[in-house]
Amino acid sequence: MSYLLHIDSSALGAASISRQVAQSFLDGWDGRVVHRDLAASPVPHLTAAGITARGADPARYTTEEAAAAATQDGLIAEFLGASAYLLTVPMYNLTMPSVFKAWLDQIMVFGRTMSQEGPAPSAGRPAVVISARGGGYGPGAPKHGLDYVVSTLEAVLGRQDMLGLDVTTVVPELTMAPHVPAMAALLPVHEASMTSAHRRARELAATIVEGTRAA
């Protein structure tokens, strides 16, 4: 086992529900952890230089391409060096935080982390995505079908023609219920969701630790 790559993207720090549930996972993890907090230290958004550097001869890089390539190289090496992933990606305005999207855009490179021929280098590695949201987006909820976080990440992270990870999502819901009077009736549902999310995070940690030991 190399290490768990733990990526945080919530802007709320210790108050983040996604981070709190992730801590339940970490409490059950006994291996090395590499932590990157994208809210505290955002990675640059992908630029024109970052795109052109991917197909350019390093000996002919411009100054901008060299800097962009160095950023990508470091993030890709960190990603590929992990044997498992813990990603906290809350819902912001129906989708993922922009800092997490910036990180994805930096690491997703054909010929390095993605392959058009055969599986990706990270194929089959376990990834746990924890995505809290203030409301409810499941069947029967008024906003059902408007969750563009989980479906997008399951495709980007999990599809075999992309990163090919073995993705499991944990979704604490209705996190605004304790704070919004109009949602008071939903408080028991929120509390049950929180209990389930923390329990599931602990279970996943135990399962992944066991699996990486056996590998």
TIVO-918886 format. One record per residue: x, z, y of N, C-alpha, C in turn. Coordinates in Angstrom, 3 decimals, always signed. Layout:
N
nx/nz/ny/cax/caz/cay/cx/cz/cy
X/Z/Y/X/Z/Y/X/Z/Y $
...
//
This chain:
215
nx/nz/ny/cax/caz/cay/cx/cz/cy
+0.851/+0.000/-1.192/+0.000/+0.000/+0.000/+0.883/+0.000/+1.237 $
+0.638/-0.915/+2.178/+1.418/-0.941/+3.411/+0.788/-0.001/+4.426 $
-0.221/-0.454/+5.162/-0.872/+0.436/+6.113/-2.291/-0.033/+6.395 $
-3.064/+0.891/+6.959/-4.394/+0.603/+7.474/-4.232/+0.204/+8.936 $
-4.724/-0.968/+9.300/-4.732/-1.376/+10.699/-6.062/-0.948/+11.303 $
-5.990/-0.019/+12.240/-7.175/+0.552/+12.881/-7.261/+0.005/+14.295 $
-8.293/-0.811/+14.545/-8.499/-1.420/+15.855/-9.732/-0.799/+16.495 $
-9.554/-0.205/+17.675/-10.670/+0.327/+18.455/-10.959/-0.607/+19.615 $
-12.255/-0.743/+19.968/-12.588/-1.584/+21.123/-13.629/-0.959/+22.042 $
-14.166/+0.204/+21.704/-15.147/+0.848/+22.574/-14.493/+1.365/+23.839 $
-15.175/+1.173/+24.971/-14.671/+1.645/+26.259/-14.931/+3.133/+26.468 $
-15.658/+3.800/+25.583/-16.104/+5.173/+25.812/-15.136/+6.245/+25.329 $
-14.022/+5.863/+24.738/-13.065/+6.861/+24.279/-13.676/+7.814/+23.264 $
-13.416/+9.104/+23.436/-13.876/+10.102/+22.469/-15.391/+10.184/+22.390 $
-16.100/+9.736/+23.420/-17.567/+9.766/+23.414/-18.176/+8.626/+22.586 $
-17.361/+7.698/+22.144/-17.845/+6.543/+21.393/-18.346/+6.946/+20.011 $
-19.566/+6.551/+19.697/-20.118/+6.806/+18.361/-19.350/+6.015/+17.315 $
-18.988/+4.786/+17.638/-18.220/+3.979/+16.683/-16.917/+4.681/+16.317 $
-16.235/+5.226/+17.314/-14.972/+5.933/+17.057/-15.214/+7.222/+16.278 $
-16.303/+7.912/+16.555/-16.590/+9.154/+15.832/-16.838/+8.885/+14.352 $
-17.570/+7.822/+14.056/-17.804/+7.469/+12.653/-16.496/+7.008/+12.009 $
-15.685/+6.281/+12.758/-14.377/+5.870/+12.233/-13.530/+7.076/+11.863 $
-13.671/+8.165/+12.602/-12.891/+9.366/+12.293/-13.266/+9.914/+10.920 $
-14.530/+9.777/+10.531/-14.918/+10.207/+9.184/-14.193/+9.389/+8.130 $
-14.011/+8.098/+8.399/-13.215/+7.260/+7.502/-11.766/+7.745/+7.479 $
-11.199/+7.957/+8.650/-9.792/+8.363/+8.737/-9.546/+9.716/+8.092 $
-10.537/+10.596/+8.139/-10.393/+11.910/+7.506/-10.173/+11.789/+5.996 $
-10.642/+10.679/+5.418/-10.470/+10.466/+3.987/-9.330/+9.533/+3.639 $
-8.570/+9.128/+4.641/-7.464/+8.177/+4.420/-6.156/+8.949/+4.368 $
-5.360/+8.745/+3.343/-4.121/+9.517/+3.223/-2.861/+8.660/+3.316 $
-3.022/+7.420/+3.756/-1.865/+6.546/+3.907/-1.488/+6.359/+5.363 $
-0.562/+5.456/+5.587/-0.091/+5.157/+6.938/-1.171/+4.420/+7.726 $
-1.286/+4.733/+9.008/-2.253/+4.083/+9.899/-1.511/+3.517/+11.108 $
-1.762/+2.252/+11.411/-1.294/+1.642/+12.653/-2.520/+1.473/+13.540 $
-2.509/+2.111/+14.699/-3.677/+2.144/+15.573/-3.440/+1.299/+16.816 $
-4.399/+0.451/+17.142/-4.361/-0.316/+18.379/-5.679/-0.080/+19.117 $
-5.588/+0.493/+20.314/-6.767/+0.773/+21.134/-6.876/-0.316/+22.194 $
-7.776/-1.253/+21.958/-7.903/-2.397/+22.855/-8.536/-2.021/+24.186 $
-9.283/-0.926/+24.219/-9.860/-0.487/+25.490/-8.784/+0.093/+26.395 $
-7.877/+0.855/+25.808/-6.799/+1.469/+26.588/-5.700/+0.471/+26.921 $
-5.419/-0.444/+25.991/-4.343/-1.428/+26.192/-4.840/-2.799/+25.730 $
-5.615/-3.477/+26.560/-6.179/-4.772/+26.153/-5.084/-5.808/+25.911 $
-5.326/-6.672/+24.947/-4.423/-7.808/+24.771/-4.875/-8.920/+25.709 $
-3.980/-9.827/+26.089/-4.375/-10.900/+27.008/-5.395/-11.834/+26.365 $
-6.253/-12.372/+27.184/-7.128/-13.438/+26.699/-6.286/-14.675/+26.410 $
-6.759/-15.482/+25.478/-6.043/-16.696/+25.105/-6.003/-17.655/+26.296 $
-4.833/-18.175/+26.573/-4.633/-19.090/+27.701/-4.269/-20.481/+27.196 $
-4.190/-21.424/+28.133/-3.758/-22.782/+27.778/-2.366/-22.755/+27.159 $
-1.496/-21.914/+27.707/-0.141/-21.819/+27.154/-0.161/-21.270/+25.740 $
-1.055/-20.334/+25.481/-1.160/-19.780/+24.135/-1.634/-20.809/+23.134 $
-2.480/-21.725/+23.578/-2.976/-22.777/+22.687/-1.906/-23.837/+22.456 $
-1.274/-24.310/+23.514/-0.279/-25.376/+23.352/+0.962/-24.888/+22.610 $
+1.277/-23.603/+22.737/+2.455/-23.068/+22.047/+2.309/-23.162/+20.537 $
+1.090/-23.163/+20.047/+0.864/-23.181/+18.601/+1.333/-24.482/+17.965 $
+1.375/-25.552/+18.738/+1.806/-26.828/+18.172/+3.094/-27.354/+18.769 $
+3.736/-26.522/+19.578/+4.949/-26.985/+20.264/+6.206/-26.541/+19.532 $
+7.295/-27.257/+19.757/+8.612/-26.878/+19.245/+9.090/-25.665/+20.049 $
+9.372/-24.520/+19.388/+9.821/-23.338/+20.143/+11.023/-23.604/+21.040 $
+11.866/-24.546/+20.647/+13.028/-24.856/+21.468/+12.636/-25.516/+22.787 $
+11.394/-25.997/+22.860/+10.934/-26.704/+24.067/+9.826/-25.938/+24.790 $
+9.634/-24.671/+24.423/+8.612/-23.868/+25.092/+8.853/-23.798/+26.595 $
+7.763/-23.818/+27.362/+7.835/-23.409/+28.760/+7.934/-21.883/+28.803 $
+8.204/-21.349/+29.963/+8.256/-19.896/+30.110/+6.917/-19.268/+29.718 $
+5.836/-19.899/+30.131/+4.503/-19.377/+29.819/+4.224/-19.466/+28.321 $
+4.609/-20.555/+27.695/+4.393/-20.701/+26.246/+5.208/-19.686/+25.468 $
+6.425/-19.434/+25.885/+7.261/-18.454/+25.188/+6.640/-17.061/+25.244 $
+6.123/-16.686/+26.402/+5.495/-15.373/+26.542/+4.227/-15.290/+25.703 $
+3.415/-16.343/+25.738/+2.177/-16.351/+24.967/+2.465/-16.321/+23.469 $
+3.471/-17.071/+23.035/+3.823/-17.090/+21.615/+4.327/-15.730/+21.156 $
+5.080/-15.055/+21.990/+5.578/-13.729/+21.626/+4.428/-12.745/+21.435 $
+3.417/-12.826/+22.293/+2.237/-11.970/+22.137/+1.532/-12.253/+20.829 $
+1.282/-13.532/+20.554/+0.597/-13.905/+19.319/+1.413/-13.510/+18.087 $
+2.706/-13.748/+18.135/+3.548/-13.435/+16.981/+3.471/-11.948/+16.628 $
+3.516/-11.098/+17.642/+3.459/-9.667/+17.387/+2.126/-9.238/+16.810 $
+1.033/-9.755/+17.360/-0.303/-9.381/+16.879/-0.555/-9.919/+15.471 $
-0.094/-11.121/+15.201/-0.283/-11.708/+13.872/+0.533/-10.956/+12.831 $
+1.760/-10.610/+13.153/+2.579/-9.841/+12.211/+1.938/-8.494/+11.908 $
+1.396/-7.853/+12.925/+0.717/-6.570/+12.729/-0.509/-6.739/+11.845 $
-1.272/-7.810/+12.077/-2.463/-8.072/+11.260/-2.096/-8.354/+9.813 $
-1.134/-9.242/+9.593/-0.788/-9.632/+8.226/-0.050/-8.527/+7.478 $
+0.545/-7.590/+8.189/+1.255/-6.498/+7.536/+0.358/-5.430/+6.952 $
-0.920/-5.463/+7.285/-1.853/-4.439/+6.816/-2.416/-4.784/+5.445 $
-2.756/-3.741/+4.700/-3.430/-3.946/+3.413/-4.919/-3.665/+3.517 $
-5.362/-3.053/+4.630/-6.777/-2.747/+4.845/-7.000/-2.619/+6.347 $
-8.274/-2.717/+6.756/-8.596/-2.772/+8.174/-9.791/-1.879/+8.482 $
-9.701/-1.146/+9.581/-10.802/-0.342/+10.115/-11.015/-0.806/+11.548 $
-12.176/-1.395/+11.813/-12.441/-2.030/+13.096/-13.684/-1.406/+13.720 $
-13.545/-0.805/+14.901/-14.718/-0.269/+15.586/-15.114/-1.250/+16.675 $
-16.317/-1.815/+16.513/-16.774/-2.901/+17.388/-18.227/-2.632/+17.777 $
-18.470/-1.834/+18.815/-19.845/-1.551/+19.212/-20.530/-2.786/+19.798 $
-21.845/-2.710/+19.879/-22.595/-3.795/+20.499/-22.633/-3.604/+22.007 $
-22.159/-4.615/+22.720/-22.267/-4.657/+24.180/-23.076/-5.902/+24.548 $
-24.262/-5.710/+25.102/-25.083/-6.856/+25.528/-25.274/-7.867/+24.400 $
-25.623/-7.344/+23.240/-25.970/-8.108/+22.039/-24.771/-8.679/+21.288 $
-23.544/-8.506/+21.804/-22.397/-9.069/+21.104/-21.221/-8.094/+21.143 $
-20.048/-8.553/+20.778/-18.881/-7.677/+20.677/-18.228/-7.480/+22.045 $
-17.492/-6.383/+22.249/-16.735/-6.212/+23.497/-15.744/-7.360/+23.685 $
-15.559/-7.760/+24.935/-14.675/-8.900/+25.204/-13.239/-8.619/+24.777 $
-12.824/-7.345/+24.796/-11.446/-7.042/+24.391/-11.236/-7.326/+22.909 $
-12.277/-7.136/+22.099/-12.141/-7.434/+20.672/-12.109/-8.945/+20.451 $
-12.933/-9.674/+21.180/-12.916/-11.138/+21.065/-11.554/-11.681/+21.474 $
-10.941/-11.093/+22.509/-9.611/-11.537/+22.927/-8.598/-11.332/+21.810 $
-8.689/-10.198/+21.119/-7.778/-9.931/+20.001/-7.985/-10.955/+18.890 $
-9.244/-11.229/+18.546/-9.525/-12.222/+17.509/-8.934/-13.582/+17.883 $
-9.134/-13.990/+19.129/-8.648/-15.304/+19.548/-7.123/-15.400/+19.453 $
-6.443/-14.283/+19.632/-4.980/-14.287/+19.535/-4.489/-14.382/+18.090 $
-5.206/-13.764/+17.152/-4.686/-13.716/+15.779/-5.186/-14.843/+14.889 $
-6.242/-15.540/+15.282/-6.820/-16.556/+14.402/-6.140/-17.894/+14.658 $
-5.176/-18.205/+13.801/-4.358/-19.407/+13.984/-4.255/-20.144/+12.647 $
-4.671/-21.408/+12.625/-4.539/-22.201/+11.402/-3.063/-22.349/+11.039 $
-2.791/-22.223/+9.758/-1.430/-22.306/+9.266/-0.712/-20.969/+9.263 $
-1.360/-19.935/+9.846/-0.733/-18.617/+9.869/-1.679/-17.561/+9.295 $
-2.834/-17.371/+9.907/-3.808/-16.416/+9.366/-5.002/-17.125/+8.743 $
-5.156/-18.396/+9.023/-6.219/-19.201/+8.421/-5.599/-20.421/+7.760 $
-6.256/-20.867/+6.698/-5.711/-21.994/+5.952/-6.794/-23.019/+5.677 $
-6.467/-24.279/+5.858/-7.397/-25.345/+5.511/-7.243/-25.753/+4.048 $
-6.217/-25.221/+3.398/-5.982/-25.516/+1.980/-5.749/-24.203/+1.245 $
-6.739/-23.760/+0.500/-6.600/-22.516/-0.240/-6.973/-21.304/+0.596 $
-6.837/-20.114/+0.001/-7.253/-18.885/+0.679/-6.328/-18.501/+1.824 $
-6.883/-17.753/+2.768/-6.086/-17.224/+3.870/-5.125/-16.164/+3.351 $
-4.019/-15.892/+4.047/-3.066/-14.872/+3.597/-3.690/-13.493/+3.419 $
-4.723/-13.194/+4.206/-5.362/-11.873/+4.126/-6.581/-11.867/+3.210 $
-6.824/-12.944/+2.481/-8.026/-13.061/+1.660/-8.174/-11.893/+0.688 $
-9.356/-11.328/+0.660/-9.676/-10.269/-0.285/-9.320/-8.868/+0.157 $
-8.596/-8.724/+1.247/-8.251/-7.380/+1.709/-9.500/-6.688/+2.275 $
-9.647/-5.394/+2.040/-10.858/-4.706/+2.516/-10.842/-4.465/+4.012 $
-11.995/-4.657/+4.634/-12.163/-4.394/+6.063/-13.478/-3.666/+6.281 $
-13.437/-2.579/+7.015/-14.636/-1.826/+7.368/-14.876/-2.018/+8.858 $
-16.053/-2.517/+9.191/-16.450/-2.712/+10.585/-17.505/-1.664/+10.922 $
-17.235/-0.849/+11.926/-18.190/+0.155/+12.382/-18.718/-0.290/+13.732 $
-20.036/-0.497/+13.798/-20.638/-1.084/+14.997/-21.876/-0.301/+15.411 $
-21.694/+0.630/+16.346/-22.824/+1.396/+16.873/-23.574/+0.578/+17.919 $
-24.857/+0.896/+18.047/-25.668/+0.232/+19.062/-26.760/+1.177/+19.547 $
-27.142/+1.026/+20.821/-28.069/+1.970/+21.431/-29.486/+1.875/+20.931 $
-29.886/+0.707/+20.458/-31.242/+0.514/+19.965/-31.260/+0.206/+18.488 $
-32.372/-0.387/+18.044/-32.528/-0.790/+16.659/-32.723/-2.291/+16.579 $
-32.048/-2.927/+15.620/-32.084/-4.383/+15.515/-32.444/-4.858/+14.111 $
-32.907/-3.934/+13.278/-33.270/-4.283/+11.912/-34.678/-4.833/+11.806 $
-35.106/-5.187/+10.591/-36.452/-5.719/+10.376/-37.519/-4.773/+10.925 $
-38.478/-5.328/+11.641/-39.563/-4.551/+12.220/-39.298/-4.056/+13.622 $
-38.031/-4.052/+14.043/-37.697/-3.615/+15.402/-38.009/-4.735/+16.396 $
-38.382/-4.382/+17.642/-38.689/-5.420/+18.634/-37.530/-6.385/+18.872 $
-36.286/-5.911/+18.682/-35.123/-6.761/+18.927/-34.508/-7.292/+17.636 $
-35.293/-7.292/+16.567/-34.777/-7.838/+15.318/-34.330/-9.292/+15.516 $
-33.150/-9.593/+15.004/-32.619/-10.945/+15.109/-31.704/-11.155/+16.294 $
-31.558/-10.135/+17.144/-30.716/-10.269/+18.326/-29.349/-9.604/+18.168 $
-29.009/-9.214/+16.962/-27.687/-8.631/+16.694/-26.700/-9.768/+16.461 $
-25.854/-10.018/+17.449/-24.857/-11.074/+17.329/-23.457/-10.503/+17.117 $
-23.404/-9.232/+16.712/-22.120/-8.613/+16.386/-21.849/-8.730/+14.895 $
-22.711/-8.126/+14.092/-22.464/-8.061/+12.652/-22.413/-9.448/+12.032 $
-23.392/-10.284/+12.345/-23.409/-11.617/+11.725/-22.174/-12.427/+12.112 $
-21.772/-12.327/+13.367/-20.587/-13.063/+13.813/-19.326/-12.558/+13.128 $
-19.163/-11.226/+13.080/-17.942/-10.677/+12.484/-17.904/-10.887/+10.974 $
-19.053/-10.810/+10.322/-19.048/-11.083/+8.880/-18.615/-12.511/+8.598 $
-18.965/-13.444/+9.497/-18.530/-14.831/+9.324/-17.051/-14.990/+9.672 $
-16.657/-14.538/+10.847/-15.285/-14.737/+11.306/-14.276/-14.013/+10.418 $
-14.591/-12.776/+10.073/-13.663/-11.990/+9.259/-13.766/-12.326/+7.778 $
-14.967/-12.657/+7.321/-15.196/-12.726/+5.888/-15.230/-14.102/+5.252 $
-15.531/-15.135/+5.999/-15.608/-16.458/+5.386/-14.264/-16.869/+4.804 $
-14.305/-17.528/+3.666/-13.066/-17.916/+2.998/-12.290/-18.983/+3.756 $
-12.969/-19.728/+4.637/-12.250/-20.717/+5.444/-11.800/-20.126/+6.779 $
-11.963/-18.803/+6.922/-11.474/-18.129/+8.120/-10.491/-17.045/+7.676 $
-10.766/-15.744/+7.924/-9.786/-14.720/+7.540/-9.966/-14.238/+6.101 $
-11.135/-14.442/+5.526/-11.332/-14.171/+4.104/-11.307/-12.714/+3.697 $
-11.545/-11.791/+4.631/-11.519/-10.367/+4.285/-12.765/-9.968/+3.505 $
-12.653/-8.889/+2.779/-13.796/-8.305/+2.070/-14.440/-7.298/+3.013 $
-15.467/-7.732/+3.749/-16.013/-6.986/+4.882/-17.203/-6.116/+4.481 $
-17.162/-4.862/+4.913/-18.307/-3.962/+4.801/-18.626/-3.446/+6.200 $
-19.899/-3.477/+6.576/-20.295/-3.005/+7.897/-21.032/-1.676/+7.798 $
-20.775/-0.808/+8.775/-21.461/+0.474/+8.912/-22.068/+0.470/+10.314 $
-23.395/+0.675/+10.396/-24.104/+0.463/+11.657/-24.896/+1.704/+12.070 $
-24.309/+2.597/+12.865/-25.075/+3.707/+13.436/-26.001/+3.162/+14.536 $
-27.298/+3.458/+14.418/-28.268/+2.862/+15.336/-28.921/+3.890/+16.247 $
-29.602/+3.367/+17.260/-30.437/+4.169/+18.169/-29.640/+5.276/+18.846 $
-28.417/+4.964/+19.232/-27.556/+5.997/+19.802/-28.000/+6.444/+21.192 $
-28.919/+5.711/+21.806/-29.446/+6.129/+23.096/-30.639/+7.077/+22.966 $
-31.126/+7.291/+21.752/-32.306/+8.146/+21.562/-32.124/+9.559/+22.124 $
-30.937/+10.192/+21.991/-30.793/+11.529/+22.568/-30.770/+11.547/+24.095 $
-30.666/+10.400/+24.726/-30.464/+10.337/+26.174/-31.610/+9.686/+26.942 $
-32.494/+8.976/+26.248/-33.579/+8.240/+26.908/-34.917/+8.854/+26.484 $
-35.643/+9.474/+27.421/-36.906/+10.135/+27.055/-37.887/+9.222/+26.327 $
-37.918/+7.958/+26.693/-38.860/+7.035/+26.054/-38.540/+6.797/+24.582 $
-37.316/+7.153/+24.170/-36.911/+6.956/+22.780/-36.958/+8.254/+21.975 $
-37.530/+9.304/+22.526/-37.511/+10.618/+21.875/-38.116/+10.593/+20.481 $
-39.149/+9.786/+20.303/-39.794/+9.732/+18.982/-38.870/+9.143/+17.916 $
-37.842/+8.442/+18.349/-36.910/+7.803/+17.412/-35.710/+8.681/+17.085 $
-35.675/+9.881/+17.665/-34.529/+10.759/+17.453/-34.280/+11.065/+15.971 $
-35.313/+11.373/+15.171/-35.049/+11.622/+13.736/-34.436/+10.404/+13.033 $
-34.859/+9.214/+13.431/-34.306/+8.003/+12.811/-32.838/+7.859/+13.184 $
-32.537/+8.133/+14.456/-31.135/+8.096/+14.900/-30.289/+9.111/+14.130 $
-30.787/+10.316/+13.992/-30.020/+11.354/+13.303/-29.780/+10.979/+11.844 $
-30.789/+10.390/+11.205/-30.612/+9.943/+9.819/-29.584/+8.818/+9.743 $
-29.609/+7.923/+10.735/-28.644/+6.831/+10.771/-27.226/+7.365/+10.923 $
-27.056/+8.387/+11.773/-25.736/+8.972/+11.969/-25.230/+9.639/+10.694 $
-26.095/+10.395/+10.048/-25.702/+11.071/+8.806/-25.275/+10.050/+7.762 $
-26.071/+8.993/+7.643/-25.763/+7.945/+6.664/-24.454/+7.242/+7.005 $
-24.204/+6.974/+8.302/-22.995/+6.267/+8.705/-21.746/+7.088/+8.404 $
-21.770/+8.380/+8.732/-20.605/+9.222/+8.445/-20.358/+9.330/+6.942 $
-21.424/+9.478/+6.168/-21.272/+9.564/+4.716/-20.712/+8.262/+4.156 $
-21.238/+7.146/+4.624/-20.772/+5.851/+4.132/-19.310/+5.616/+4.493 $
-18.909/+6.027/+5.691/-17.506/+5.872/+6.103/-16.579/+6.664/+5.188 $
-16.962/+7.882/+4.863/-16.139/+8.696/+3.956/-16.063/+8.058/+2.575 $
-17.194/+7.552/+2.086/-17.214/+6.910/+0.771/-16.313/+5.679/+0.745 $
-16.372/+4.880/+1.797/-15.556/+3.661/+1.846/-14.073/+3.987/+1.878 $
-13.705/+5.030/+2.618/-12.296/+5.431/+2.644/-11.815/+5.782/+1.250 $
-12.590/+6.571/+0.538/-12.207/+6.981/-0.807/-12.084/+5.786/-1.739 $
-13.046/+4.858/-1.638/-13.039/+3.676/-2.497/-11.842/+2.784/-2.210 $
-11.551/+2.562/-0.931/-10.450/+1.678/-0.558/-9.102/+2.308/-0.907 $
-8.957/+3.595/-0.665/-7.711/+4.274/-1.043/-7.470/+4.123/-2.544 $
-8.494/+4.342/-3.327/-8.360/+4.220/-4.777/-7.994/+2.798/-5.175 $
-8.638/+1.817/-4.501/-8.374/+0.430/-4.831/-6.971/-0.017/-4.455 $
-6.467/+0.443/-3.309/-5.132/+0.051/-2.906/-4.065/+0.729/-3.759 $
-4.365/+1.919/-4.243/-3.414/+2.575/-5.147/-3.292/+1.830/-6.452 $
-4.440/+1.301/-6.911/-4.449/+0.623/-8.207/-3.861/-0.776/-8.125 $
-3.837/-1.337/-6.905/-3.372/-2.730/-6.744/-1.876/-2.868/-7.016 $
//
